[in-house]
């Protein structure tokens, strides 16, 4: 290209960018025309801008947001490659997480009848709980459960109570690597204790509980989702049985590391 400037139409044809895309990139400051004729409004681009335009087009094919593209455009080729490869690794990890969740969904519940067959029902007495809550993802779940459990038990012991009751982990929302949810850690106790700023007291009512002891190969995410699906499938298959409250895990479980528990109402 030996012309000093190209009209927007010819520049768009050379770079395979539509007039709409050129206007958008100009407005966003990604690809500003070399000059604009003040009398006609015609936009002219310099041939040296072709490389930048083609790079923008290729980056857009990755579905990158314009703000991210703006940063990448100003990097050196080496730094840009490093950023793009890091982005690609993150996408691959995300796809891998989604794949295992899909596997857990498609093979859970009704698709795992052996798990649903292991669900049992028990009568639970009214129980006082000292608890702590936080919004988090699965990557910080274990650390929070351990920290909250230790904090709660220390507070109970400071009040002169044994602090040896089982631990309950309530999932008030869906918690995944990509979805932040409200998690509550609670310890059952007997006696009297004062709440603090980060610990609260509540009562779990007397209730029927459908529960499933966790098999060793289903203890971790995402396979643990199959246990929840199995209990829900068990509930759905029994007329008149309904979930009555938030599901939770009890540690230790019934001959297992933990139980998955759903409070239920029965006919």
SEPAFI-586833 format. One record per residue (C-alpha): residue number from 1; residue in three letters; x, y, z. Coordinates in Angstrom, 3 decimals, always signed. Layout:
N
<atom resi="NUM" resn="ALA" xx="X" yy="Y" zz="Z"/>
...
END
This chain:
267
<atom resi="1" resn="UNK" xx="+0.000" yy="+0.000" zz="+0.000"/>
<atom resi="2" resn="UNK" xx="+1.687" yy="+3.182" zz="-1.161"/>
<atom resi="3" resn="UNK" xx="-1.144" yy="+5.649" zz="-0.657"/>
<atom resi="4" resn="UNK" xx="-0.517" yy="+8.124" zz="+2.197"/>
<atom resi="5" resn="UNK" xx="-3.995" yy="+7.570" zz="+3.613"/>
<atom resi="6" resn="UNK" xx="-6.891" yy="+5.188" zz="+3.045"/>
<atom resi="7" resn="UNK" xx="-10.543" yy="+6.007" zz="+3.271"/>
<atom resi="8" resn="UNK" xx="-12.417" yy="+4.045" zz="+5.945"/>
<atom resi="9" resn="UNK" xx="-14.026" yy="+1.807" zz="+3.312"/>
<atom resi="10" resn="UNK" xx="-10.745" yy="+0.739" zz="+1.724"/>
<atom resi="11" resn="UNK" xx="-9.050" yy="+0.430" zz="+5.101"/>
<atom resi="12" resn="UNK" xx="-11.900" yy="-1.772" zz="+6.335"/>
<atom resi="13" resn="UNK" xx="-11.631" yy="-3.979" zz="+3.260"/>
<atom resi="14" resn="UNK" xx="-7.880" yy="-4.365" zz="+3.775"/>
<atom resi="15" resn="UNK" xx="-8.293" yy="-5.288" zz="+7.435"/>
<atom resi="16" resn="UNK" xx="-11.650" yy="-7.119" zz="+7.203"/>
<atom resi="17" resn="UNK" xx="-13.269" yy="-4.734" zz="+9.663"/>
<atom resi="18" resn="UNK" xx="-16.804" yy="-3.493" zz="+9.100"/>
<atom resi="19" resn="UNK" xx="-17.696" yy="+0.223" zz="+9.199"/>
<atom resi="20" resn="UNK" xx="-19.517" yy="-0.459" zz="+12.485"/>
<atom resi="21" resn="UNK" xx="-16.404" yy="-2.064" zz="+13.986"/>
<atom resi="22" resn="UNK" xx="-14.188" yy="+0.815" zz="+12.828"/>
<atom resi="23" resn="UNK" xx="-16.548" yy="+3.342" zz="+14.405"/>
<atom resi="24" resn="UNK" xx="-16.610" yy="+1.370" zz="+17.663"/>
<atom resi="25" resn="UNK" xx="-12.836" yy="+1.031" zz="+17.851"/>
<atom resi="26" resn="UNK" xx="-12.434" yy="+4.731" zz="+17.099"/>
<atom resi="27" resn="UNK" xx="-14.879" yy="+5.638" zz="+19.883"/>
<atom resi="28" resn="UNK" xx="-13.033" yy="+3.349" zz="+22.310"/>
<atom resi="29" resn="UNK" xx="-9.650" yy="+4.824" zz="+21.365"/>
<atom resi="30" resn="UNK" xx="-8.335" yy="+1.494" zz="+20.065"/>
<atom resi="31" resn="UNK" xx="-8.008" yy="+2.534" zz="+16.425"/>
<atom resi="32" resn="UNK" xx="-8.348" yy="+6.256" zz="+15.909"/>
<atom resi="33" resn="UNK" xx="-8.321" yy="+7.541" zz="+12.282"/>
<atom resi="34" resn="UNK" xx="-5.124" yy="+9.269" zz="+11.237"/>
<atom resi="35" resn="UNK" xx="-7.257" yy="+12.237" zz="+10.219"/>
<atom resi="36" resn="UNK" xx="-10.886" yy="+13.217" zz="+9.708"/>
<atom resi="37" resn="UNK" xx="-11.886" yy="+15.632" zz="+6.932"/>
<atom resi="38" resn="UNK" xx="-13.625" yy="+18.488" zz="+8.807"/>
<atom resi="39" resn="UNK" xx="-15.881" yy="+19.354" zz="+5.871"/>
<atom resi="40" resn="UNK" xx="-17.010" yy="+15.865" zz="+4.824"/>
<atom resi="41" resn="UNK" xx="-16.454" yy="+13.856" zz="+7.984"/>
<atom resi="42" resn="UNK" xx="-14.592" yy="+11.240" zz="+5.968"/>
<atom resi="43" resn="UNK" xx="-12.216" yy="+9.177" zz="+8.097"/>
<atom resi="44" resn="UNK" xx="-8.741" yy="+8.393" zz="+6.765"/>
<atom resi="45" resn="UNK" xx="-6.327" yy="+5.773" zz="+8.098"/>
<atom resi="46" resn="UNK" xx="-2.581" yy="+5.474" zz="+7.575"/>
<atom resi="47" resn="UNK" xx="-1.257" yy="+2.232" zz="+6.060"/>
<atom resi="48" resn="UNK" xx="+0.874" yy="+1.779" zz="+9.177"/>
<atom resi="49" resn="UNK" xx="-2.349" yy="+1.234" zz="+11.133"/>
<atom resi="50" resn="UNK" xx="-3.194" yy="-1.946" zz="+9.191"/>
<atom resi="51" resn="UNK" xx="-1.148" yy="-4.165" zz="+11.517"/>
<atom resi="52" resn="UNK" xx="-2.861" yy="-2.772" zz="+14.608"/>
<atom resi="53" resn="UNK" xx="-6.288" yy="-3.190" zz="+13.011"/>
<atom resi="54" resn="UNK" xx="-5.613" yy="-6.815" zz="+12.088"/>
<atom resi="55" resn="UNK" xx="-4.335" yy="-7.508" zz="+15.595"/>
<atom resi="56" resn="UNK" xx="-7.524" yy="-6.071" zz="+17.088"/>
<atom resi="57" resn="UNK" xx="-9.578" yy="-8.250" zz="+14.767"/>
<atom resi="58" resn="UNK" xx="-7.709" yy="-11.398" zz="+15.814"/>
<atom resi="59" resn="UNK" xx="-7.978" yy="-10.590" zz="+19.505"/>
<atom resi="60" resn="UNK" xx="-11.717" yy="-10.032" zz="+19.135"/>
<atom resi="61" resn="UNK" xx="-12.031" yy="-13.565" zz="+17.744"/>
<atom resi="62" resn="UNK" xx="-10.950" yy="-14.744" zz="+21.217"/>
<atom resi="63" resn="UNK" xx="-14.012" yy="-12.964" zz="+22.660"/>
<atom resi="64" resn="UNK" xx="-11.759" yy="-10.725" zz="+24.700"/>
<atom resi="65" resn="UNK" xx="-13.384" yy="-7.554" zz="+26.055"/>
<atom resi="66" resn="UNK" xx="-12.265" yy="-4.287" zz="+24.497"/>
<atom resi="67" resn="UNK" xx="-10.712" yy="-3.099" zz="+27.761"/>
<atom resi="68" resn="UNK" xx="-8.448" yy="-6.176" zz="+27.820"/>
<atom resi="69" resn="UNK" xx="-7.569" yy="-5.681" zz="+24.147"/>
<atom resi="70" resn="UNK" xx="-6.601" yy="-2.068" zz="+24.830"/>
<atom resi="71" resn="UNK" xx="-4.026" yy="-3.281" zz="+27.350"/>
<atom resi="72" resn="UNK" xx="-2.686" yy="-6.007" zz="+25.067"/>
<atom resi="73" resn="UNK" xx="-2.224" yy="-3.623" zz="+22.134"/>
<atom resi="74" resn="UNK" xx="+0.288" yy="-1.510" zz="+24.021"/>
<atom resi="75" resn="UNK" xx="+2.449" yy="-4.438" zz="+25.165"/>
<atom resi="76" resn="UNK" xx="+5.588" yy="-5.668" zz="+23.479"/>
<atom resi="77" resn="UNK" xx="+5.081" yy="-8.804" zz="+21.366"/>
<atom resi="78" resn="UNK" xx="+6.833" yy="-10.873" zz="+24.058"/>
<atom resi="79" resn="UNK" xx="+4.701" yy="-9.492" zz="+26.883"/>
<atom resi="80" resn="UNK" xx="+1.553" yy="-9.878" zz="+24.772"/>
<atom resi="81" resn="UNK" xx="+2.348" yy="-13.540" zz="+24.127"/>
<atom resi="82" resn="UNK" xx="+2.914" yy="-14.134" zz="+27.837"/>
<atom resi="83" resn="UNK" xx="-0.427" yy="-12.528" zz="+28.706"/>
<atom resi="84" resn="UNK" xx="-2.324" yy="-14.461" zz="+26.032"/>
<atom resi="85" resn="UNK" xx="-0.831" yy="-17.792" zz="+27.036"/>
<atom resi="86" resn="UNK" xx="-1.709" yy="-17.119" zz="+30.694"/>
<atom resi="87" resn="UNK" xx="-5.264" yy="-16.261" zz="+29.589"/>
<atom resi="88" resn="UNK" xx="-5.421" yy="-19.480" zz="+27.579"/>
<atom resi="89" resn="UNK" xx="-4.270" yy="-21.574" zz="+30.555"/>
<atom resi="90" resn="UNK" xx="-6.943" yy="-19.972" zz="+32.729"/>
<atom resi="91" resn="UNK" xx="-9.605" yy="-20.727" zz="+30.113"/>
<atom resi="92" resn="UNK" xx="-8.446" yy="-24.340" zz="+29.863"/>
<atom resi="93" resn="UNK" xx="-8.616" yy="-24.707" zz="+33.645"/>
<atom resi="94" resn="UNK" xx="-12.102" yy="-23.187" zz="+33.640"/>
<atom resi="95" resn="UNK" xx="-13.257" yy="-25.586" zz="+30.928"/>
<atom resi="96" resn="UNK" xx="-11.783" yy="-28.459" zz="+32.927"/>
<atom resi="97" resn="UNK" xx="-13.740" yy="-27.387" zz="+36.020"/>
<atom resi="98" resn="UNK" xx="-16.911" yy="-27.123" zz="+33.973"/>
<atom resi="99" resn="UNK" xx="-16.297" yy="-30.580" zz="+32.519"/>
<atom resi="100" resn="UNK" xx="-16.101" yy="-32.244" zz="+35.921"/>
<atom resi="101" resn="UNK" xx="-19.220" yy="-30.396" zz="+37.106"/>
<atom resi="102" resn="UNK" xx="-21.097" yy="-31.570" zz="+34.012"/>
<atom resi="103" resn="UNK" xx="-19.893" yy="-35.093" zz="+34.717"/>
<atom resi="104" resn="UNK" xx="-21.146" yy="-34.839" zz="+38.298"/>
<atom resi="105" resn="UNK" xx="-24.517" yy="-33.545" zz="+37.119"/>
<atom resi="106" resn="UNK" xx="-25.072" yy="-36.108" zz="+34.380"/>
<atom resi="107" resn="UNK" xx="-24.069" yy="-39.019" zz="+36.615"/>
<atom resi="108" resn="UNK" xx="-25.767" yy="-37.865" zz="+39.797"/>
<atom resi="109" resn="UNK" xx="-29.222" yy="-38.186" zz="+41.312"/>
<atom resi="110" resn="UNK" xx="-31.446" yy="-40.526" zz="+39.345"/>
<atom resi="111" resn="UNK" xx="-28.387" yy="-41.597" zz="+37.321"/>
<atom resi="112" resn="UNK" xx="-26.780" yy="-42.983" zz="+40.531"/>
<atom resi="113" resn="UNK" xx="-29.523" yy="-45.178" zz="+42.051"/>
<atom resi="114" resn="UNK" xx="-27.025" yy="-46.899" zz="+44.346"/>
<atom resi="115" resn="UNK" xx="-26.468" yy="-43.593" zz="+46.141"/>
<atom resi="116" resn="UNK" xx="-30.171" yy="-42.831" zz="+46.492"/>
<atom resi="117" resn="UNK" xx="-30.702" yy="-46.356" zz="+47.849"/>
<atom resi="118" resn="UNK" xx="-28.299" yy="-45.573" zz="+50.697"/>
<atom resi="119" resn="UNK" xx="-30.345" yy="-42.575" zz="+51.955"/>
<atom resi="120" resn="UNK" xx="-31.844" yy="-43.038" zz="+55.415"/>
<atom resi="121" resn="UNK" xx="-34.091" yy="-41.010" zz="+57.724"/>
<atom resi="122" resn="UNK" xx="-33.497" yy="-40.136" zz="+61.357"/>
<atom resi="123" resn="UNK" xx="-35.217" yy="-38.044" zz="+64.008"/>
<atom resi="124" resn="UNK" xx="-33.088" yy="-35.137" zz="+65.246"/>
<atom resi="125" resn="UNK" xx="-33.731" yy="-33.377" zz="+68.557"/>
<atom resi="126" resn="UNK" xx="-33.778" yy="-29.602" zz="+68.984"/>
<atom resi="127" resn="UNK" xx="-30.168" yy="-28.431" zz="+69.040"/>
<atom resi="128" resn="UNK" xx="-28.436" yy="-25.200" zz="+69.984"/>
<atom resi="129" resn="UNK" xx="-25.777" yy="-24.076" zz="+67.525"/>
<atom resi="130" resn="UNK" xx="-22.936" yy="-21.574" zz="+67.690"/>
<atom resi="131" resn="UNK" xx="-22.115" yy="-20.563" zz="+64.110"/>
<atom resi="132" resn="UNK" xx="-20.067" yy="-18.366" zz="+61.784"/>
<atom resi="133" resn="UNK" xx="-20.865" yy="-17.392" zz="+58.170"/>
<atom resi="134" resn="UNK" xx="-18.968" yy="-16.220" zz="+55.101"/>
<atom resi="135" resn="UNK" xx="-19.398" yy="-15.783" zz="+51.330"/>
<atom resi="136" resn="UNK" xx="-16.793" yy="-17.866" zz="+49.515"/>
<atom resi="137" resn="UNK" xx="-15.819" yy="-20.121" zz="+46.601"/>
<atom resi="138" resn="UNK" xx="-14.825" yy="-23.773" zz="+46.863"/>
<atom resi="139" resn="UNK" xx="-11.117" yy="-22.912" zz="+46.753"/>
<atom resi="140" resn="UNK" xx="-11.388" yy="-21.224" zz="+50.170"/>
<atom resi="141" resn="UNK" xx="-14.026" yy="-23.571" zz="+51.639"/>
<atom resi="142" resn="UNK" xx="-11.754" yy="-25.991" zz="+53.507"/>
<atom resi="143" resn="UNK" xx="-9.692" yy="-23.214" zz="+55.074"/>
<atom resi="144" resn="UNK" xx="-12.786" yy="-21.349" zz="+56.248"/>
<atom resi="145" resn="UNK" xx="-14.395" yy="-24.486" zz="+57.701"/>
<atom resi="146" resn="UNK" xx="-11.225" yy="-25.314" zz="+59.662"/>
<atom resi="147" resn="UNK" xx="-10.775" yy="-21.722" zz="+60.856"/>
<atom resi="148" resn="UNK" xx="-14.423" yy="-21.241" zz="+61.834"/>
<atom resi="149" resn="UNK" xx="-14.600" yy="-24.624" zz="+63.567"/>
<atom resi="150" resn="UNK" xx="-11.509" yy="-23.826" zz="+65.646"/>
<atom resi="151" resn="UNK" xx="-12.821" yy="-20.327" zz="+66.470"/>
<atom resi="152" resn="UNK" xx="-16.215" yy="-21.671" zz="+67.584"/>
<atom resi="153" resn="UNK" xx="-14.764" yy="-24.457" zz="+69.736"/>
<atom resi="154" resn="UNK" xx="-12.295" yy="-22.066" zz="+71.385"/>
<atom resi="155" resn="UNK" xx="-15.186" yy="-19.763" zz="+72.294"/>
<atom resi="156" resn="UNK" xx="-17.182" yy="-22.652" zz="+73.765"/>
<atom resi="157" resn="UNK" xx="-14.231" yy="-23.830" zz="+75.840"/>
<atom resi="158" resn="UNK" xx="-13.626" yy="-20.285" zz="+77.067"/>
<atom resi="159" resn="UNK" xx="-17.222" yy="-20.344" zz="+78.354"/>
<atom resi="160" resn="UNK" xx="-16.495" yy="-23.522" zz="+80.301"/>
<atom resi="161" resn="UNK" xx="-18.237" yy="-25.845" zz="+77.826"/>
<atom resi="162" resn="UNK" xx="-16.662" yy="-28.982" zz="+76.326"/>
<atom resi="163" resn="UNK" xx="-16.922" yy="-27.760" zz="+72.734"/>
<atom resi="164" resn="UNK" xx="-16.955" yy="-31.333" zz="+71.482"/>
<atom resi="165" resn="UNK" xx="-20.220" yy="-31.387" zz="+69.515"/>
<atom resi="166" resn="UNK" xx="-20.312" yy="-32.365" zz="+65.839"/>
<atom resi="167" resn="UNK" xx="-19.618" yy="-29.767" zz="+63.169"/>
<atom resi="168" resn="UNK" xx="-22.300" yy="-28.750" zz="+60.701"/>
<atom resi="169" resn="UNK" xx="-21.517" yy="-27.035" zz="+57.403"/>
<atom resi="170" resn="UNK" xx="-24.605" yy="-25.360" zz="+55.900"/>
<atom resi="171" resn="UNK" xx="-24.667" yy="-24.398" zz="+52.224"/>
<atom resi="172" resn="UNK" xx="-27.208" yy="-21.585" zz="+51.959"/>
<atom resi="173" resn="UNK" xx="-26.194" yy="-21.001" zz="+48.311"/>
<atom resi="174" resn="UNK" xx="-24.490" yy="-22.989" zz="+45.562"/>
<atom resi="175" resn="UNK" xx="-20.721" yy="-22.872" zz="+46.079"/>
<atom resi="176" resn="UNK" xx="-18.434" yy="-23.723" zz="+43.132"/>
<atom resi="177" resn="UNK" xx="-14.992" yy="-22.574" zz="+41.899"/>
<atom resi="178" resn="UNK" xx="-16.794" yy="-19.836" zz="+39.908"/>
<atom resi="179" resn="UNK" xx="-19.864" yy="-19.201" zz="+42.069"/>
<atom resi="180" resn="UNK" xx="-19.566" yy="-17.515" zz="+45.465"/>
<atom resi="181" resn="UNK" xx="-22.109" yy="-18.680" zz="+48.040"/>
<atom resi="182" resn="UNK" xx="-22.996" yy="-18.247" zz="+51.701"/>
<atom resi="183" resn="UNK" xx="-21.531" yy="-20.989" zz="+53.915"/>
<atom resi="184" resn="UNK" xx="-22.266" yy="-21.387" zz="+57.609"/>
<atom resi="185" resn="UNK" xx="-20.152" yy="-23.463" zz="+59.996"/>
<atom resi="186" resn="UNK" xx="-21.905" yy="-24.443" zz="+63.220"/>
<atom resi="187" resn="UNK" xx="-21.103" yy="-26.552" zz="+66.280"/>
<atom resi="188" resn="UNK" xx="-23.832" yy="-28.133" zz="+68.402"/>
<atom resi="189" resn="UNK" xx="-23.513" yy="-27.512" zz="+72.144"/>
<atom resi="190" resn="UNK" xx="-25.349" yy="-27.710" zz="+75.461"/>
<atom resi="191" resn="UNK" xx="-25.218" yy="-25.054" zz="+78.162"/>
<atom resi="192" resn="UNK" xx="-24.947" yy="-21.288" zz="+78.035"/>
<atom resi="193" resn="UNK" xx="-22.593" yy="-19.125" zz="+75.994"/>
<atom resi="194" resn="UNK" xx="-22.550" yy="-15.477" zz="+74.919"/>
<atom resi="195" resn="UNK" xx="-22.366" yy="-14.616" zz="+71.194"/>
<atom resi="196" resn="UNK" xx="-19.637" yy="-12.353" zz="+69.817"/>
<atom resi="197" resn="UNK" xx="-19.348" yy="-10.041" zz="+66.826"/>
<atom resi="198" resn="UNK" xx="-18.550" yy="-12.871" zz="+64.400"/>
<atom resi="199" resn="UNK" xx="-20.297" yy="-15.766" zz="+66.168"/>
<atom resi="200" resn="UNK" xx="-24.030" yy="-16.112" zz="+66.517"/>
<atom resi="201" resn="UNK" xx="-26.371" yy="-18.458" zz="+68.348"/>
<atom resi="202" resn="UNK" xx="-29.366" yy="-20.126" zz="+66.776"/>
<atom resi="203" resn="UNK" xx="-31.553" yy="-23.162" zz="+67.377"/>
<atom resi="204" resn="UNK" xx="-32.016" yy="-26.038" zz="+64.962"/>
<atom resi="205" resn="UNK" xx="-35.545" yy="-27.354" zz="+65.615"/>
<atom resi="206" resn="UNK" xx="-36.507" yy="-30.954" zz="+66.214"/>
<atom resi="207" resn="UNK" xx="-36.889" yy="-32.410" zz="+62.743"/>
<atom resi="208" resn="UNK" xx="-36.718" yy="-35.425" zz="+60.483"/>
<atom resi="209" resn="UNK" xx="-33.535" yy="-35.651" zz="+58.466"/>
<atom resi="210" resn="UNK" xx="-32.858" yy="-37.544" zz="+55.262"/>
<atom resi="211" resn="UNK" xx="-29.148" yy="-38.270" zz="+55.266"/>
<atom resi="212" resn="UNK" xx="-26.537" yy="-39.995" zz="+53.155"/>
<atom resi="213" resn="UNK" xx="-23.119" yy="-41.006" zz="+54.558"/>
<atom resi="214" resn="UNK" xx="-20.434" yy="-39.926" zz="+52.098"/>
<atom resi="215" resn="UNK" xx="-18.606" yy="-42.788" zz="+50.367"/>
<atom resi="216" resn="UNK" xx="-14.814" yy="-42.197" zz="+50.383"/>
<atom resi="217" resn="UNK" xx="-14.720" yy="-41.673" zz="+46.601"/>
<atom resi="218" resn="UNK" xx="-17.398" yy="-38.934" zz="+46.765"/>
<atom resi="219" resn="UNK" xx="-15.988" yy="-36.762" zz="+49.549"/>
<atom resi="220" resn="UNK" xx="-14.498" yy="-33.987" zz="+47.412"/>
<atom resi="221" resn="UNK" xx="-15.827" yy="-31.491" zz="+44.861"/>
<atom resi="222" resn="UNK" xx="-17.251" yy="-32.062" zz="+42.291"/>
<atom resi="223" resn="UNK" xx="-18.268" yy="-35.696" zz="+43.010"/>
<atom resi="224" resn="UNK" xx="-19.778" yy="-34.573" zz="+46.311"/>
<atom resi="225" resn="UNK" xx="-22.498" yy="-32.918" zz="+44.215"/>
<atom resi="226" resn="UNK" xx="-23.764" yy="-36.388" zz="+43.352"/>
<atom resi="227" resn="UNK" xx="-24.547" yy="-36.980" zz="+47.023"/>
<atom resi="228" resn="UNK" xx="-26.773" yy="-33.895" zz="+47.144"/>
<atom resi="229" resn="UNK" xx="-28.421" yy="-34.947" zz="+43.878"/>
<atom resi="230" resn="UNK" xx="-29.019" yy="-38.432" zz="+45.290"/>
<atom resi="231" resn="UNK" xx="-30.761" yy="-37.151" zz="+48.431"/>
<atom resi="232" resn="UNK" xx="-32.868" yy="-34.756" zz="+46.354"/>
<atom resi="233" resn="UNK" xx="-33.782" yy="-37.613" zz="+44.015"/>
<atom resi="234" resn="UNK" xx="-34.748" yy="-39.739" zz="+47.038"/>
<atom resi="235" resn="UNK" xx="-37.007" yy="-36.921" zz="+48.295"/>
<atom resi="236" resn="UNK" xx="-38.593" yy="-36.381" zz="+44.870"/>
<atom resi="237" resn="UNK" xx="-39.479" yy="-40.066" zz="+44.563"/>
<atom resi="238" resn="UNK" xx="-41.499" yy="-40.093" zz="+47.821"/>
<atom resi="239" resn="UNK" xx="-44.946" yy="-38.487" zz="+47.669"/>
<atom resi="240" resn="UNK" xx="-45.531" yy="-36.054" zz="+50.499"/>
<atom resi="241" resn="UNK" xx="-41.874" yy="-35.833" zz="+51.497"/>
<atom resi="242" resn="UNK" xx="-40.477" yy="-32.310" zz="+51.065"/>
<atom resi="243" resn="UNK" xx="-37.271" yy="-30.482" zz="+51.867"/>
<atom resi="244" resn="UNK" xx="-37.930" yy="-28.360" zz="+54.955"/>
<atom resi="245" resn="UNK" xx="-34.762" yy="-26.290" zz="+55.370"/>
<atom resi="246" resn="UNK" xx="-31.201" yy="-25.669" zz="+54.195"/>
<atom resi="247" resn="UNK" xx="-29.132" yy="-28.761" zz="+53.463"/>
<atom resi="248" resn="UNK" xx="-25.924" yy="-29.283" zz="+55.402"/>
<atom resi="249" resn="UNK" xx="-23.072" yy="-31.660" zz="+56.135"/>
<atom resi="250" resn="UNK" xx="-22.414" yy="-33.187" zz="+59.560"/>
<atom resi="251" resn="UNK" xx="-18.811" yy="-34.002" zz="+60.504"/>
<atom resi="252" resn="UNK" xx="-18.113" yy="-36.737" zz="+61.518"/>
<atom resi="253" resn="UNK" xx="-20.785" yy="-38.700" zz="+59.724"/>
<atom resi="254" resn="UNK" xx="-22.498" yy="-42.010" zz="+60.340"/>
<atom resi="255" resn="UNK" xx="-19.629" yy="-44.389" zz="+59.759"/>
<atom resi="256" resn="UNK" xx="-18.281" yy="-41.894" zz="+57.234"/>
<atom resi="257" resn="UNK" xx="-16.187" yy="-38.763" zz="+57.126"/>
<atom resi="258" resn="UNK" xx="-19.427" yy="-36.770" zz="+56.888"/>
<atom resi="259" resn="UNK" xx="-23.148" yy="-37.094" zz="+56.170"/>
<atom resi="260" resn="UNK" xx="-25.102" yy="-35.029" zz="+53.633"/>
<atom resi="261" resn="UNK" xx="-28.311" yy="-34.021" zz="+55.407"/>
<atom resi="262" resn="UNK" xx="-31.640" yy="-32.584" zz="+54.240"/>
<atom resi="263" resn="UNK" xx="-34.276" yy="-31.619" zz="+56.849"/>
<atom resi="264" resn="UNK" xx="-37.564" yy="-33.023" zz="+55.559"/>
<atom resi="265" resn="UNK" xx="-41.254" yy="-33.018" zz="+56.340"/>
<atom resi="266" resn="UNK" xx="-43.037" yy="-36.348" zz="+56.074"/>
<atom resi="267" resn="UNK" xx="-46.743" yy="-37.083" zz="+55.466"/>
END
